[in-house]
Amino acid sequence: METKTATVSVLSSEQLLKHWQGHRNLTRRTIEAFPEKELFTFSVGGMRTFAQLAMEIIDLSNPGILGLVTNVWKDMADLPHHSGVGMPTTKEELLALWDETTKVIDTLWIQMTPERFQESTIAFGQYPGPVYGTLLYFIDNEIHHRGQGYVYLRALGIEPPFFWERP
């Protein structure tokens, strides 16, 4: 008699993408909440500006989704937040890069197989682990930096978006 084992997932691939894109939507609204000048100049305690933090998120997410799908990773030194090349100078440019990254994620995500999430990778030549762990790192990193943005907004007297509203 053959015994079959059922595989049960906590989240489907589609649910995980929706979760990630919900965070991305909230971070986009956080970028929008900043006055343009302060987005690029304001910081607290010597931390980077929110524009620089948002650019780091873009730098991880845009080439990161390609790496997650294909296991082909860029070198960290080639990313704009490390090299200083390609940093936007206006909120409009930053939001356009954000939206472009969202489209890249949506386009490439459909190529992710369930098996790929369990495979090992070394993201950007620096972060070894399973693909699902790398993706969770991307999401955690975004949440961390968005929290810094919330502190900046509050220091500027601006109410940040409600963190639970991630449509």
KAWOKA-V251313 format. One line per field, one symbol per residue. ss: DSSP state (2 for helix, 1 for strand, 0 for the rest). phi: phi as a letter, one per 30 degrees, with the letter a starting at -180 (. if undefined). burial: I if it has 16 or more other C-alpha atoms within 10 Angstrom, else O. Layout:
BEGIN
ss: ???
phi: ???
burial: ???
END
This chain:
BEGIN
ss: 00000000000022222222222222222222200222222000000002222222222222222222220000022202222000000022222222222222222220000002220111100011112222222222222222222222222000000000000
phi: .ccccdcccdbdeddddddddddddddeddeddddeedecbdabiidddddddddddddddddddddedciccddedddedcdiciddcbdedddddedddeddedddeddddeddecddabdhibcdldeddddddedddddeddedddddddddicddedddcbd
burial: OOOOOOOOOOOOIOOOIOIIIIIIIIIIIIIIIIOOOOIIOIIOOOOIIIIIIIIIIIIIIIIIIIIIIOIIIIOIOOIIIOOOOOOIOOIOOIIOIIIOIIOIIOOOIOOOOOOIIOOIIIIIOOOOOIIIIIIOOIIOIIIOIIIIIIIIIOOOOOOIIOOOOIO
END
